[in-house]
Amino acid sequence: MQTHSPAETRALGARLAQLLLPGDVLLLEGDLGAGKSELTRGIARGLGVDGPVSSPSFTILNVYDSGRIPLYHFDWYRLNSAEELYEMGMDEYLGGDGVAVVEWPSRCPDAIPADHLLVTVTPLGETVREITWTPCGTFRPLSIPDSEEEAH
C-alpha cells in the first residue's frame, strides 16, 4: 500500500491499530527517515493513546498505557545484543498484554519472537512510502482497509 504524506502514513497506522490485539508484535523495517515513527504515531492514535508519541531512540522503550491496550514502542538501534534487552527486563513486553512495535529489529535478531507482523516501510520519493506487511509464524493475516470509511 502507498502513502503520499506523513499524515497518510499515520492514518494507515491508525487503521492497522484497529486490527491489533494484546500480545501482537510488529517489527518495523526501513531506513532512517523512512517513516517508521510516523506509522507508529498512527498506531498509537488508533489505539487511543493521547499526547505526544516520540521515537524511543535514547530510552529504547516508550510505554503508552492510555489507550484501549498498552503500546510498547521499542527502538533497538542502540542495542548491541539481545542480552541487553533481557538484562533490562524489556523482553517481557514482547508478546505481553499490549502491542509491541519494534523499530530496528535487525539489531537484535535473537530477541525477535517467531510470531510477528513484519512491516516494511520503503521511501519511493520525498513523501511517498510503500508499506507492506507480512505475517510471520502463526501471526494472523490482516486485511487493512484502504480508507477510514472502510474501517468502520
C-alpha positions as CSV (number, residue, x, y, z in Angstrom):
1,M,0.0,0.0,0.0
2,Q,1.3,3.5,-0.7
3,T,1.0,6.6,1.3
4,H,1.7,10.1,-0.1
5,S,2.3,12.2,3.1
6,P,3.2,11.7,6.8
7,A,-0.5,12.3,7.5
8,E,-1.5,9.4,5.2
9,T,1.2,7.2,6.9
10,R,-0.3,8.0,10.3
11,A,-3.8,7.3,9.0
12,L,-2.7,3.9,7.7
13,G,-1.2,3.2,11.2
14,A,-4.5,4.1,12.8
15,R,-6.4,1.7,10.6
16,L,-3.9,-1.0,11.3
17,A,-4.3,-0.4,15.1
18,Q,-8.0,-1.3,14.8
19,L,-7.0,-4.9,14.0
20,L,-4.3,-5.3,16.7
21,L,-4.7,-7.5,19.8
22,P,-2.8,-7.8,23.1
23,G,0.3,-9.8,22.5
24,D,0.8,-8.7,18.9
25,V,4.4,-7.9,17.9
26,L,5.1,-5.6,14.9
27,L,8.6,-5.4,13.5
28,L,9.2,-2.2,11.5
29,E,11.9,-2.3,8.9
30,G,13.1,0.7,6.9
31,D,16.0,3.1,6.6
32,L,16.4,6.1,8.8
33,G,13.7,8.6,7.9
34,A,11.6,6.0,6.1
35,G,8.5,6.8,8.2
36,K,8.6,4.1,10.9
37,S,7.9,6.6,13.7
38,E,5.1,8.2,11.7
39,L,3.5,4.8,11.3
40,T,3.9,4.2,15.0
41,R,2.3,7.5,15.8
42,G,-0.7,6.5,13.8
43,I,-0.9,3.1,15.5
44,A,-0.8,4.9,18.9
45,R,-3.7,7.2,17.8
46,G,-5.6,4.2,16.6
47,L,-5.2,2.5,19.9
48,G,-6.4,5.7,21.7
49,V,-3.1,7.0,23.0
50,D,-3.3,10.6,23.9
51,G,-0.4,13.0,23.9
52,P,2.9,13.1,22.0
53,V,4.5,9.9,20.7
54,S,8.2,10.2,20.3
55,S,10.8,7.9,19.0
56,P,12.5,6.0,21.8
57,S,15.9,6.4,20.3
58,F,17.7,7.1,23.6
59,T,15.4,5.3,26.0
60,I,15.0,2.1,23.9
61,L,11.4,1.7,25.1
62,N,8.4,4.1,25.5
63,V,5.3,2.8,27.2
64,Y,1.9,4.3,26.4
65,D,-0.9,2.9,28.5
66,S,-3.7,5.4,28.0
67,G,-5.2,3.6,25.0
68,R,-7.5,0.6,24.7
69,I,-4.5,-1.7,25.1
70,P,-0.9,-0.7,26.0
71,L,1.6,0.2,23.3
72,Y,5.2,-0.7,23.8
73,H,7.3,1.3,21.3
74,F,10.9,-0.1,21.0
75,D,13.9,1.3,19.2
76,W,16.7,-1.3,19.1
77,Y,19.1,0.8,17.1
78,R,21.4,1.4,20.1
79,L,21.4,-2.1,21.4
80,N,24.4,-4.3,20.9
81,S,22.9,-7.6,21.7
82,A,19.6,-9.3,22.8
83,E,21.3,-9.8,26.2
84,E,21.0,-6.1,26.9
85,L,17.3,-6.3,26.3
86,Y,16.9,-9.3,28.6
87,E,19.0,-7.6,31.3
88,M,16.7,-4.6,31.3
89,G,13.6,-6.9,31.5
90,M,12.2,-5.4,28.3
91,D,11.7,-8.8,26.7
92,E,8.6,-9.2,29.0
93,Y,6.9,-6.6,26.9
94,L,7.2,-8.7,23.7
95,G,4.0,-10.7,23.3
96,G,2.7,-9.4,26.7
97,D,-0.5,-7.6,27.5
98,G,-0.1,-4.9,24.9
99,V,1.1,-4.3,21.3
100,A,4.8,-4.2,20.9
101,V,6.2,-2.1,17.9
102,V,9.9,-2.6,17.3
103,E,12.0,-0.3,15.2
104,W,15.4,-1.6,14.0
105,P,14.6,-5.3,14.9
106,S,17.6,-6.5,12.9
107,R,19.9,-5.1,15.7
108,C,18.7,-8.0,18.0
109,P,17.6,-10.9,15.8
110,D,17.8,-13.3,18.8
111,A,15.1,-11.4,20.6
112,I,12.6,-11.5,17.7
113,P,9.6,-13.7,18.5
114,A,8.7,-16.3,15.9
115,D,5.1,-14.9,15.6
116,H,5.1,-11.3,14.4
117,L,4.0,-9.0,11.7
118,L,6.9,-7.7,9.6
119,V,6.1,-4.2,8.3
120,T,8.4,-2.8,5.7
121,V,8.4,1.0,5.0
122,T,10.2,1.9,1.7
123,P,10.5,5.5,0.6
124,L,9.7,5.9,-3.1
125,G,10.1,9.7,-3.1
126,E,10.2,12.6,-0.7
127,T,6.8,11.9,0.8
128,V,5.7,8.7,-1.0
129,R,6.0,5.5,1.0
130,E,5.4,1.8,0.1
131,I,4.3,0.0,3.2
132,T,3.9,-3.8,3.2
133,W,3.2,-6.2,5.9
134,T,3.9,-9.9,6.1
135,P,2.6,-12.2,8.9
136,C,5.4,-14.5,10.2
137,G,5.0,-17.7,12.2
138,T,1.4,-18.0,13.3
139,F,0.6,-14.3,13.1
140,R,-2.8,-14.0,11.6
141,P,-3.3,-12.4,8.1
142,L,-4.5,-8.8,8.3
143,S,-6.6,-7.0,5.7
144,I,-6.1,-3.3,6.4
145,P,-8.9,-1.1,5.0
146,D,-7.8,1.3,2.2
147,S,-9.6,4.2,3.9
148,E,-11.1,5.3,7.2
149,E,-14.6,4.8,5.9
150,E,-13.9,1.2,5.1
151,A,-12.5,0.7,8.6
152,H,-15.9,1.3,10.3
